[in-house]
Amino acid sequence: MNGRTVLARFPAGGPRGSWPAEEFAQARRVEGQPAEVVMDLMTDAFLVVVRGADAAE
């Protein structure tokens, strides 16, 4: 996926007021990984990804 590594996948239909993908990404950023949340329209899911060649580290 264009030099990205998917760290986690979360269904888009979560409970109202719940942001598990954002919370997971924030925890990864605290650990030093440049994680971000993107929407995968084909699977109707939020993906937490890191970009670049060093993403798998």
C-alpha distance matrix in Angstrom:
0.0 3.8 5.7 5.5 7.5 8.7 12.4 13.9 14.0 17.0 18.6 19.3 23.0 24.2 27.8 29.0 28.9 26.4 23.2 21.8 18.2 19.8 22.3 19.8 17.8 21.3 22.4 19.5 20.4 24.0 23.0 21.5 17.8 16.2 14.7 13.9 13.8 11.7 12.7 10.9 13.6 13.1 14.1 16.1 14.9 14.2 11.4 12.4 9.8 10.7 9.4 10.5 11.9 14.2 11.9 13.1 16.7
3.8 0.0 3.8 5.6 8.9 11.1 14.5 16.5 16.9 19.9 21.6 21.9 25.7 26.8 30.2 31.1 30.6 28.4 25.0 23.9 20.1 21.1 23.7 21.4 18.9 21.9 23.3 20.2 20.4 24.1 23.3 21.2 17.6 15.7 14.9 14.3 14.8 12.9 14.5 13.4 15.9 16.0 17.3 19.0 17.7 16.6 13.8 14.1 11.0 10.7 8.2 8.5 10.2 13.1 11.6 13.5 16.7
5.7 3.8 0.0 3.8 6.9 10.0 13.0 15.7 16.9 20.1 22.5 23.1 26.9 27.5 30.9 31.8 31.1 28.6 25.0 23.6 19.9 20.7 22.8 20.3 17.6 20.5 21.5 18.1 18.3 21.9 20.6 18.4 14.9 13.4 13.2 13.5 14.9 13.9 16.1 15.4 18.4 18.6 19.3 20.9 19.0 17.4 14.1 13.5 9.9 8.6 5.9 5.2 6.5 9.4 8.2 10.1 13.2
5.5 5.6 3.8 0.0 3.8 6.5 9.4 12.0 13.4 16.6 19.1 19.9 23.6 24.0 27.3 28.3 27.5 24.9 21.4 19.8 16.2 17.1 19.2 16.6 14.1 17.2 18.1 14.9 15.5 19.0 17.9 16.2 12.5 11.1 10.1 10.4 11.5 10.9 13.4 13.0 16.4 16.8 16.9 18.2 15.9 14.1 10.6 9.8 6.2 5.6 4.3 6.0 7.9 9.4 6.8 8.8 12.0
7.5 8.9 6.9 3.8 0.0 3.8 6.2 9.2 11.3 14.8 17.7 19.1 22.6 22.7 26.0 27.4 26.6 23.7 20.3 18.1 14.8 16.2 17.7 14.6 12.8 16.1 16.3 13.0 14.5 17.7 16.2 15.1 11.4 11.1 9.6 10.7 11.6 11.7 14.0 13.4 17.1 17.2 16.5 17.9 15.2 13.4 9.6 8.5 5.4 5.5 6.5 8.1 9.0 9.3 5.9 6.5 9.9
8.7 11.1 10.0 6.5 3.8 0.0 3.8 5.7 7.5 11.0 14.0 15.7 19.0 19.0 22.4 24.1 23.5 20.4 17.3 14.9 11.7 13.8 15.2 12.1 11.0 14.7 14.9 12.2 14.3 17.3 16.2 15.9 12.2 12.0 9.3 9.8 9.7 9.9 11.6 11.1 14.8 15.0 13.7 14.9 11.8 10.2 6.5 5.9 4.5 6.8 9.0 11.5 12.7 12.7 9.0 9.2 12.2
12.4 14.5 13.0 9.4 6.2 3.8 0.0 3.8 7.2 10.4 13.9 16.0 19.0 18.2 21.3 23.1 22.2 18.9 15.8 13.0 10.2 12.2 12.8 9.3 8.9 12.3 11.8 9.3 12.1 14.7 13.3 13.7 10.4 11.2 8.4 9.8 10.0 11.4 13.4 13.5 17.2 17.6 15.7 16.4 12.9 10.9 7.5 5.5 5.5 7.4 10.7 13.2 14.2 13.1 9.3 9.1 11.2
13.9 16.5 15.7 12.0 9.2 5.7 3.8 0.0 3.8 6.8 10.4 12.7 15.5 14.7 17.8 19.9 19.4 15.9 13.2 10.2 7.8 10.8 11.4 8.2 8.9 12.5 12.1 10.7 13.7 16.0 15.2 16.2 13.2 13.6 10.2 10.6 9.5 10.8 11.9 12.0 15.4 15.9 13.4 13.7 10.1 8.4 5.9 5.2 7.4 10.3 13.5 16.4 17.8 16.8 13.1 12.8 14.9
14.0 16.9 16.9 13.4 11.3 7.5 7.2 3.8 0.0 3.8 6.9 9.4 12.2 12.0 15.5 17.7 17.9 14.6 12.3 9.7 7.5 11.1 12.3 10.0 10.8 14.4 14.7 13.8 16.4 18.8 18.6 19.5 16.4 16.2 12.6 11.8 9.5 9.8 9.7 9.3 12.4 12.8 9.9 10.1 6.5 5.8 4.6 6.4 9.1 12.6 15.4 18.5 20.1 19.8 15.9 15.9 18.4
17.0 19.9 20.1 16.6 14.8 11.0 10.4 6.8 3.8 0.0 3.8 6.4 8.7 8.2 11.7 14.0 14.4 11.2 9.4 7.2 6.1 9.8 11.1 9.8 11.2 14.3 14.9 15.0 17.4 19.5 19.9 21.1 18.4 18.0 14.2 12.9 9.9 10.4 9.6 10.0 12.3 13.2 10.1 9.0 5.5 5.1 6.4 8.3 11.6 15.3 18.1 21.5 23.5 22.9 19.1 19.4 21.5
18.6 21.6 22.5 19.1 17.7 14.0 13.9 10.4 6.9 3.8 0.0 3.8 5.5 6.4 10.1 12.5 13.9 11.3 10.5 9.3 8.9 12.3 13.8 13.2 14.6 17.4 18.4 18.7 20.8 23.0 23.6 24.7 22.0 21.3 17.5 15.7 12.2 11.9 9.9 9.8 10.9 11.8 8.5 6.6 4.5 6.2 8.8 11.5 14.7 18.4 20.9 24.3 26.4 26.2 22.4 22.7 25.1
19.3 21.9 23.1 19.9 19.1 15.7 16.0 12.7 9.4 6.4 3.8 0.0 3.8 5.7 9.3 10.6 12.1 10.4 9.5 9.8 9.2 11.8 14.0 14.2 15.0 17.6 19.2 19.7 21.2 23.5 24.6 25.5 22.8 21.6 17.8 15.3 11.6 10.9 8.3 9.2 9.6 11.5 9.0 5.8 4.7 6.0 9.6 12.3 15.4 19.1 21.3 24.9 27.4 27.4 23.7 24.5 26.9
23.0 25.7 26.9 23.6 22.6 19.0 19.0 15.5 12.2 8.7 5.5 3.8 0.0 3.8 6.7 8.5 11.0 9.8 10.3 11.0 11.6 14.0 15.6 16.3 17.7 19.8 21.2 22.2 23.9 25.8 27.0 28.3 25.8 24.8 21.1 18.7 15.0 14.6 12.1 12.8 12.5 14.1 11.4 8.3 8.2 9.7 13.2 15.7 19.0 22.6 25.0 28.6 31.0 30.9 27.1 27.8 30.0
24.2 26.8 27.5 24.0 22.7 19.0 18.2 14.7 12.0 8.2 6.4 5.7 3.8 0.0 3.8 6.5 8.4 6.4 7.7 8.2 9.9 12.1 12.9 14.0 15.9 17.6 18.7 20.2 22.0 23.5 24.8 26.4 24.4 23.7 20.0 18.0 14.7 15.2 13.5 14.8 15.3 17.0 14.1 11.2 9.9 10.3 13.4 15.1 18.7 22.2 25.0 28.6 31.0 30.4 26.6 27.2 29.0
27.8 30.2 30.9 27.3 26.0 22.4 21.3 17.8 15.5 11.7 10.1 9.3 6.7 3.8 0.0 3.8 6.3 5.5 8.4 9.6 12.2 13.6 13.9 15.7 17.9 18.8 19.9 22.0 23.6 24.6 26.3 28.1 26.5 25.9 22.4 20.5 17.4 18.2 16.7 18.3 18.7 20.5 17.8 14.7 13.6 13.7 16.8 18.1 21.8 25.1 28.0 31.6 34.1 33.3 29.6 30.2 31.7
29.0 31.1 31.8 28.3 27.4 24.1 23.1 19.9 17.7 14.0 12.5 10.6 8.5 6.5 3.8 0.0 3.8 5.5 8.4 11.0 13.3 13.7 14.4 16.8 18.5 19.0 20.6 22.9 23.9 24.9 27.1 28.6 27.2 26.2 22.9 20.6 17.6 18.5 17.1 19.3 19.3 21.8 19.5 16.1 15.2 14.8 18.1 19.2 22.8 25.9 28.6 32.3 35.1 34.3 30.7 31.8 33.2
28.9 30.6 31.1 27.5 26.6 23.5 22.2 19.4 17.9 14.4 13.9 12.1 11.0 8.4 6.3 3.8 0.0 3.8 6.5 9.7 12.1 11.6 11.9 14.9 16.4 16.3 18.1 20.6 21.2 22.0 24.5 26.0 24.9 24.0 21.0 18.9 16.4 17.9 17.3 20.0 20.6 23.3 21.1 17.7 16.3 15.0 17.8 18.2 21.7 24.5 27.3 31.0 33.8 32.7 29.3 30.6 31.7
26.4 28.4 28.6 24.9 23.7 20.4 18.9 15.9 14.6 11.2 11.3 10.4 9.8 6.4 5.5 5.5 3.8 0.0 3.8 6.1 9.0 9.2 9.1 11.7 13.6 13.9 15.3 17.7 18.8 19.6 21.7 23.5 22.3 21.7 18.4 16.7 14.2 16.1 15.7 18.1 19.2 21.6 19.1 16.1 14.0 12.6 15.1 15.3 19.0 21.8 24.9 28.5 31.1 29.9 26.4 27.4 28.5
23.2 25.0 25.0 21.4 20.3 17.3 15.8 13.2 12.3 9.4 10.5 9.5 10.3 7.7 8.4 8.4 6.5 3.8 0.0 3.8 5.6 5.4 6.2 8.7 10.1 10.7 12.5 14.5 15.5 16.7 18.8 20.2 18.8 17.9 14.7 12.9 10.6 12.7 13.0 15.7 17.3 19.8 17.6 14.8 12.2 9.9 12.0 11.8 15.4 18.1 21.1 24.8 27.5 26.3 22.8 24.1 25.2
21.8 23.9 23.6 19.8 18.1 14.9 13.0 10.2 9.7 7.2 9.3 9.8 11.0 8.2 9.6 11.0 9.7 6.1 3.8 0.0 3.8 5.5 5.0 6.0 8.5 9.8 10.6 12.4 14.2 15.4 16.8 18.6 17.0 16.8 13.4 12.4 10.3 12.7 13.2 15.3 17.5 19.5 16.8 14.7 11.5 9.3 10.5 10.0 13.8 16.5 19.9 23.4 25.7 24.3 20.7 21.5 22.5
18.2 20.1 19.9 16.2 14.8 11.7 10.2 7.8 7.5 6.1 8.9 9.2 11.6 9.9 12.2 13.3 12.1 9.0 5.6 3.8 0.0 3.8 5.4 5.1 6.1 8.6 10.0 10.7 12.3 14.3 15.5 16.7 14.5 13.9 10.3 8.9 6.6 9.2 10.2 12.4 15.0 17.1 14.8 13.0 9.5 6.5 7.1 6.4 10.1 13.0 16.2 19.8 22.2 21.2 17.5 18.6 20.0
19.8 21.1 20.7 17.1 16.2 13.8 12.2 10.8 11.1 9.8 12.3 11.8 14.0 12.1 13.6 13.7 11.6 9.2 5.4 5.5 3.8 0.0 3.8 5.5 5.1 6.1 8.6 9.9 10.4 12.3 14.3 15.2 13.6 12.5 9.4 7.9 6.5 9.8 11.6 14.5 17.0 19.6 17.8 15.7 12.5 9.1 9.6 8.0 11.0 13.2 16.2 19.8 22.5 21.3 18.0 19.6 20.5
22.3 23.7 22.8 19.2 17.7 15.2 12.8 11.4 12.3 11.1 13.8 14.0 15.6 12.9 13.9 14.4 11.9 9.1 6.2 5.0 5.4 3.8 0.0 3.8 5.5 5.1 6.3 8.8 9.9 10.7 12.7 14.5 13.5 13.5 10.7 10.4 9.8 13.3 15.0 17.6 20.2 22.5 20.2 18.3 14.9 11.9 12.0 9.9 13.0 14.8 18.2 21.5 23.9 22.1 18.9 20.0 20.4
19.8 21.4 20.3 16.6 14.6 12.1 9.3 8.2 10.0 9.8 13.2 14.2 16.3 14.0 15.7 16.8 14.9 11.7 8.7 6.0 5.1 5.5 3.8 0.0 3.8 5.5 5.2 6.4 8.8 10.0 10.9 12.8 11.3 11.8 8.8 9.4 9.2 12.5 14.5 16.5 19.6 21.3 19.0 17.7 14.0 11.0 10.1 7.6 10.5 12.3 15.9 19.1 21.1 19.2 15.8 16.6 17.1
17.8 18.9 17.6 14.1 12.8 11.0 8.9 8.9 10.8 11.2 14.6 15.0 17.7 15.9 17.9 18.5 16.4 13.6 10.1 8.5 6.1 5.1 5.5 3.8 0.0 3.8 5.4 5.1 6.2 8.7 9.8 10.6 8.7 8.4 5.3 5.9 6.8 10.4 13.2 15.5 18.8 20.8 19.0 17.9 14.3 10.8 9.3 6.1 8.1 9.4 12.8 16.1 18.4 16.7 13.5 15.0 15.6
21.3 21.9 20.5 17.2 16.1 14.7 12.3 12.5 14.4 14.3 17.4 17.6 19.8 17.6 18.8 19.0 16.3 13.9 10.7 9.8 8.6 6.1 5.1 5.5 3.8 0.0 3.8 5.4 5.0 6.3 8.7 9.8 9.2 9.1 7.4 8.2 9.6 13.4 16.2 18.9 21.9 24.2 22.5 21.0 17.5 14.0 13.0 9.8 11.6 12.0 15.2 18.3 20.6 18.5 15.8 17.5 17.3
22.4 23.3 21.5 18.1 16.3 14.9 11.8 12.1 14.7 14.9 18.4 19.2 21.2 18.7 19.9 20.6 18.1 15.3 12.5 10.6 10.0 8.6 6.3 5.2 5.4 3.8 0.0 3.8 5.4 5.1 6.5 8.9 8.9 10.3 8.8 10.8 12.2 15.9 18.5 20.7 24.0 25.9 23.8 22.6 19.0 15.7 14.3 11.0 12.6 12.9 16.4 19.1 20.8 18.2 15.6 16.6 16.0
19.5 20.2 18.1 14.9 13.0 12.2 9.3 10.7 13.8 15.0 18.7 19.7 22.2 20.2 22.0 22.9 20.6 17.7 14.5 12.4 10.7 9.9 8.8 6.4 5.1 5.4 3.8 0.0 3.8 5.4 5.0 6.4 5.4 7.3 6.1 9.1 11.2 14.6 17.7 19.5 23.0 24.7 22.8 22.2 18.5 15.2 13.0 9.3 10.0 9.6 13.1 15.5 17.0 14.4 11.8 12.9 12.3
20.4 20.4 18.3 15.5 14.5 14.3 12.1 13.7 16.4 17.4 20.8 21.2 23.9 22.0 23.6 23.9 21.2 18.8 15.5 14.2 12.3 10.4 9.9 8.8 6.2 5.0 5.4 3.8 0.0 3.8 5.2 4.9 4.8 5.5 5.8 8.5 11.4 14.9 18.3 20.6 24.0 26.0 24.6 23.7 20.2 16.6 14.6 10.9 11.0 9.9 12.7 15.1 17.1 14.6 12.5 14.5 13.6
24.0 24.1 21.9 19.0 17.7 17.3 14.7 16.0 18.8 19.5 23.0 23.5 25.8 23.5 24.6 24.9 22.0 19.6 16.7 15.4 14.3 12.3 10.7 10.0 8.7 6.3 5.1 5.4 3.8 0.0 3.8 5.4 7.4 9.0 9.6 12.1 14.7 18.4 21.5 23.9 27.3 29.3 27.6 26.6 23.0 19.5 17.7 14.1 14.6 13.5 16.3 18.4 20.0 17.0 15.4 16.8 15.3
23.0 23.3 20.6 17.9 16.2 16.2 13.3 15.2 18.6 19.9 23.6 24.6 27.0 24.8 26.3 27.1 24.5 21.7 18.8 16.8 15.5 14.3 12.7 10.9 9.8 8.7 6.5 5.0 5.2 3.8 0.0 3.8 5.9 9.0 9.8 13.1 15.8 19.2 22.4 24.3 27.9 29.4 27.7 27.2 23.5 20.2 17.9 14.1 14.1 12.6 15.5 17.0 18.0 14.7 13.3 14.1 12.1
21.5 21.2 18.4 16.2 15.1 15.9 13.7 16.2 19.5 21.1 24.7 25.5 28.3 26.4 28.1 28.6 26.0 23.5 20.2 18.6 16.7 15.2 14.5 12.8 10.6 9.8 8.9 6.4 4.9 5.4 3.8 0.0 3.8 6.5 8.7 12.1 15.4 18.5 22.0 23.9 27.5 29.2 27.9 27.5 24.0 20.6 18.0 14.2 13.3 11.0 13.1 14.3 15.4 12.2 11.3 13.0 11.0
17.8 17.6 14.9 12.5 11.4 12.2 10.4 13.2 16.4 18.4 22.0 22.8 25.8 24.4 26.5 27.2 24.9 22.3 18.8 17.0 14.5 13.6 13.5 11.3 8.7 9.2 8.9 5.4 4.8 7.4 5.9 3.8 0.0 3.8 5.5 9.2 12.5 15.3 18.8 20.5 24.1 25.6 24.5 24.3 20.8 17.5 14.6 11.0 9.6 7.2 9.7 11.2 12.6 9.8 8.1 10.1 9.0
16.2 15.7 13.4 11.1 11.1 12.0 11.2 13.6 16.2 18.0 21.3 21.6 24.8 23.7 25.9 26.2 24.0 21.7 17.9 16.8 13.9 12.5 13.5 11.8 8.4 9.1 10.3 7.3 5.5 9.0 9.0 6.5 3.8 0.0 3.8 6.7 10.4 12.9 16.6 18.6 22.0 23.9 23.2 22.8 19.6 16.1 13.5 10.0 8.3 5.8 7.6 9.8 12.3 10.4 8.6 11.6 11.4
14.7 14.9 13.2 10.1 9.6 9.3 8.4 10.2 12.6 14.2 17.5 17.8 21.1 20.0 22.4 22.9 21.0 18.4 14.7 13.4 10.3 9.4 10.7 8.8 5.3 7.4 8.8 6.1 5.8 9.6 9.8 8.7 5.5 3.8 0.0 3.8 7.0 9.9 13.4 15.4 18.9 20.7 19.8 19.2 15.9 12.5 9.9 6.3 5.5 4.8 7.8 11.0 13.5 12.1 9.1 11.6 12.3
13.9 14.3 13.5 10.4 10.7 9.8 9.8 10.6 11.8 12.9 15.7 15.3 18.7 18.0 20.5 20.6 18.9 16.7 12.9 12.4 8.9 7.9 10.4 9.4 5.9 8.2 10.8 9.1 8.5 12.1 13.1 12.1 9.2 6.7 3.8 0.0 3.8 6.6 10.3 12.8 16.0 18.3 17.6 16.6 13.6 10.0 8.1 5.5 5.5 6.4 8.6 12.3 15.4 14.7 11.7 14.3 15.7
13.8 14.8 14.9 11.5 11.6 9.7 10.0 9.5 9.5 9.9 12.2 11.6 15.0 14.7 17.4 17.6 16.4 14.2 10.6 10.3 6.6 6.5 9.8 9.2 6.8 9.6 12.2 11.2 11.4 14.7 15.8 15.4 12.5 10.4 7.0 3.8 0.0 3.8 6.9 9.7 12.8 15.3 14.4 13.0 10.1 6.5 5.6 4.6 6.3 8.9 11.1 14.8 17.9 17.6 14.2 16.4 18.2
11.7 12.9 13.9 10.9 11.7 9.9 11.4 10.8 9.8 10.4 11.9 10.9 14.6 15.2 18.2 18.5 17.9 16.1 12.7 12.7 9.2 9.8 13.3 12.5 10.4 13.4 15.9 14.6 14.9 18.4 19.2 18.5 15.3 12.9 9.9 6.6 3.8 0.0 3.8 6.5 9.4 12.1 11.9 10.7 8.6 5.7 5.3 6.5 7.3 10.2 11.4 15.0 18.1 18.6 15.3 17.4 19.8
12.7 14.5 16.1 13.4 14.0 11.6 13.4 11.9 9.7 9.6 9.9 8.3 12.1 13.5 16.7 17.1 17.3 15.7 13.0 13.2 10.2 11.6 15.0 14.5 13.2 16.2 18.5 17.7 18.3 21.5 22.4 22.0 18.8 16.6 13.4 10.3 6.9 3.8 0.0 3.8 5.9 8.9 8.8 7.2 6.0 4.6 6.1 8.9 10.3 13.5 14.6 18.1 21.0 21.7 18.3 20.1 22.8
10.9 13.4 15.4 13.0 13.4 11.1 13.5 12.0 9.3 10.0 9.8 9.2 12.8 14.8 18.3 19.3 20.0 18.1 15.7 15.3 12.4 14.5 17.6 16.5 15.5 18.9 20.7 19.5 20.6 23.9 24.3 23.9 20.5 18.6 15.4 12.8 9.7 6.5 3.8 0.0 3.8 5.6 5.8 5.7 5.3 6.0 6.7 10.2 11.1 14.4 15.3 18.4 20.9 22.0 18.6 19.8 22.9
13.6 15.9 18.4 16.4 17.1 14.8 17.2 15.4 12.4 12.3 10.9 9.6 12.5 15.3 18.7 19.3 20.6 19.2 17.3 17.5 15.0 17.0 20.2 19.6 18.8 21.9 24.0 23.0 24.0 27.3 27.9 27.5 24.1 22.0 18.9 16.0 12.8 9.4 5.9 3.8 0.0 3.8 5.5 4.8 6.9 8.6 10.3 13.8 14.8 18.1 18.7 21.7 24.2 25.5 22.2 23.5 26.7
13.1 16.0 18.6 16.8 17.2 15.0 17.6 15.9 12.8 13.2 11.8 11.5 14.1 17.0 20.5 21.8 23.3 21.6 19.8 19.5 17.1 19.6 22.5 21.3 20.8 24.2 25.9 24.7 26.0 29.3 29.4 29.2 25.6 23.9 20.7 18.3 15.3 12.1 8.9 5.6 3.8 0.0 3.8 5.8 8.0 10.6 11.7 15.3 16.1 19.3 19.8 22.4 24.5 26.0 22.8 23.6 27.0
14.1 17.3 19.3 16.9 16.5 13.7 15.7 13.4 9.9 10.1 8.5 9.0 11.4 14.1 17.8 19.5 21.1 19.1 17.6 16.8 14.8 17.8 20.2 19.0 19.0 22.5 23.8 22.8 24.6 27.6 27.7 27.9 24.5 23.2 19.8 17.6 14.4 11.9 8.8 5.8 5.5 3.8 0.0 3.8 5.4 8.7 10.0 13.8 15.2 18.7 19.9 22.8 24.7 25.7 22.2 22.6 25.9
16.1 19.0 20.9 18.2 17.9 14.9 16.4 13.7 10.1 9.0 6.6 5.8 8.3 11.2 14.7 16.1 17.7 16.1 14.8 14.7 13.0 15.7 18.3 17.7 17.9 21.0 22.6 22.2 23.7 26.6 27.2 27.5 24.3 22.8 19.2 16.6 13.0 10.7 7.2 5.7 4.8 5.8 3.8 0.0 3.8 7.1 9.7 13.4 15.4 19.1 20.5 23.7 26.1 26.8 23.2 24.0 27.0
14.9 17.7 19.0 15.9 15.2 11.8 12.9 10.1 6.5 5.5 4.5 4.7 8.2 9.9 13.6 15.2 16.3 14.0 12.2 11.5 9.5 12.5 14.9 14.0 14.3 17.5 19.0 18.5 20.2 23.0 23.5 24.0 20.8 19.6 15.9 13.6 10.1 8.6 6.0 5.3 6.9 8.0 5.4 3.8 0.0 3.8 6.4 9.9 12.3 16.1 18.0 21.3 23.6 24.0 20.3 21.0 23.7
14.2 16.6 17.4 14.1 13.4 10.2 10.9 8.4 5.8 5.1 6.2 6.0 9.7 10.3 13.7 14.8 15.0 12.6 9.9 9.3 6.5 9.1 11.9 11.0 10.8 14.0 15.7 15.2 16.6 19.5 20.2 20.6 17.5 16.1 12.5 10.0 6.5 5.7 4.6 6.0 8.6 10.6 8.7 7.1 3.8 0.0 3.8 6.7 9.5 13.2 15.4 18.9 21.5 21.5 17.8 19.0 21.4
11.4 13.8 14.1 10.6 9.6 6.5 7.5 5.9 4.6 6.4 8.8 9.6 13.2 13.4 16.8 18.1 17.8 15.1 12.0 10.5 7.1 9.6 12.0 10.1 9.3 13.0 14.3 13.0 14.6 17.7 17.9 18.0 14.6 13.5 9.9 8.1 5.6 5.3 6.1 6.7 10.3 11.7 10.0 9.7 6.4 3.8 0.0 3.8 6.0 9.8 12.1 15.6 17.9 17.9 14.1 15.2 17.7
12.4 14.1 13.5 9.8 8.5 5.9 5.5 5.2 6.4 8.3 11.5 12.3 15.7 15.1 18.1 19.2 18.2 15.3 11.8 10.0 6.4 8.0 9.9 7.6 6.1 9.8 11.0 9.3 10.9 14.1 14.1 14.2 11.0 10.0 6.3 5.5 4.6 6.5 8.9 10.2 13.8 15.3 13.8 13.4 9.9 6.7 3.8 0.0 3.8 7.1 10.2 13.7 16.0 15.4 11.7 13.0 15.0
9.8 11.0 9.9 6.2 5.4 4.5 5.5 7.4 9.1 11.6 14.7 15.4 19.0 18.7 21.8 22.8 21.7 19.0 15.4 13.8 10.1 11.0 13.0 10.5 8.1 11.6 12.6 10.0 11.0 14.6 14.1 13.3 9.6 8.3 5.5 5.5 6.3 7.3 10.3 11.1 14.8 16.1 15.2 15.4 12.3 9.5 6.0 3.8 0.0 3.8 6.6 10.0 12.3 12.0 8.4 10.3 12.6
10.7 10.7 8.6 5.6 5.5 6.8 7.4 10.3 12.6 15.3 18.4 19.1 22.6 22.2 25.1 25.9 24.5 21.8 18.1 16.5 13.0 13.2 14.8 12.3 9.4 12.0 12.9 9.6 9.9 13.5 12.6 11.0 7.2 5.8 4.8 6.4 8.9 10.2 13.5 14.4 18.1 19.3 18.7 19.1 16.1 13.2 9.8 7.1 3.8 0.0 3.8 6.9 9.4 8.7 5.4 8.3 10.1
9.4 8.2 5.9 4.3 6.5 9.0 10.7 13.5 15.4 18.1 20.9 21.3 25.0 25.0 28.0 28.6 27.3 24.9 21.1 19.9 16.2 16.2 18.2 15.9 12.8 15.2 16.4 13.1 12.7 16.3 15.5 13.1 9.7 7.6 7.8 8.6 11.1 11.4 14.6 15.3 18.7 19.8 19.9 20.5 18.0 15.4 12.1 10.2 6.6 3.8 0.0 3.8 7.1 7.8 5.7 9.2 11.2
10.5 8.5 5.2 6.0 8.1 11.5 13.2 16.4 18.5 21.5 24.3 24.9 28.6 28.6 31.6 32.3 31.0 28.5 24.8 23.4 19.8 19.8 21.5 19.1 16.1 18.3 19.1 15.5 15.1 18.4 17.0 14.3 11.2 9.8 11.0 12.3 14.8 15.0 18.1 18.4 21.7 22.4 22.8 23.7 21.3 18.9 15.6 13.7 10.0 6.9 3.8 0.0 3.8 5.6 5.5 8.7 10.5
11.9 10.2 6.5 7.9 9.0 12.7 14.2 17.8 20.1 23.5 26.4 27.4 31.0 31.0 34.1 35.1 33.8 31.1 27.5 25.7 22.2 22.5 23.9 21.1 18.4 20.6 20.8 17.0 17.1 20.0 18.0 15.4 12.6 12.3 13.5 15.4 17.9 18.1 21.0 20.9 24.2 24.5 24.7 26.1 23.6 21.5 17.9 16.0 12.3 9.4 7.1 3.8 0.0 3.8 5.5 7.4 8.9
14.2 13.1 9.4 9.4 9.3 12.7 13.1 16.8 19.8 22.9 26.2 27.4 30.9 30.4 33.3 34.3 32.7 29.9 26.3 24.3 21.2 21.3 22.1 19.2 16.7 18.5 18.2 14.4 14.6 17.0 14.7 12.2 9.8 10.4 12.1 14.7 17.6 18.6 21.7 22.0 25.5 26.0 25.7 26.8 24.0 21.5 17.9 15.4 12.0 8.7 7.8 5.6 3.8 0.0 3.8 5.6 5.7
11.9 11.6 8.2 6.8 5.9 9.0 9.3 13.1 15.9 19.1 22.4 23.7 27.1 26.6 29.6 30.7 29.3 26.4 22.8 20.7 17.5 18.0 18.9 15.8 13.5 15.8 15.6 11.8 12.5 15.4 13.3 11.3 8.1 8.6 9.1 11.7 14.2 15.3 18.3 18.6 22.2 22.8 22.2 23.2 20.3 17.8 14.1 11.7 8.4 5.4 5.7 5.5 5.5 3.8 0.0 3.8 5.6
13.1 13.5 10.1 8.8 6.5 9.2 9.1 12.8 15.9 19.4 22.7 24.5 27.8 27.2 30.2 31.8 30.6 27.4 24.1 21.5 18.6 19.6 20.0 16.6 15.0 17.5 16.6 12.9 14.5 16.8 14.1 13.0 10.1 11.6 11.6 14.3 16.4 17.4 20.1 19.8 23.5 23.6 22.6 24.0 21.0 19.0 15.2 13.0 10.3 8.3 9.2 8.7 7.4 5.6 3.8 0.0 3.8
16.7 16.7 13.2 12.0 9.9 12.2 11.2 14.9 18.4 21.5 25.1 26.9 30.0 29.0 31.7 33.2 31.7 28.5 25.2 22.5 20.0 20.5 20.4 17.1 15.6 17.3 16.0 12.3 13.6 15.3 12.1 11.0 9.0 11.4 12.3 15.7 18.2 19.8 22.8 22.9 26.7 27.0 25.9 27.0 23.7 21.4 17.7 15.0 12.6 10.1 11.2 10.5 8.9 5.7 5.6 3.8 0.0
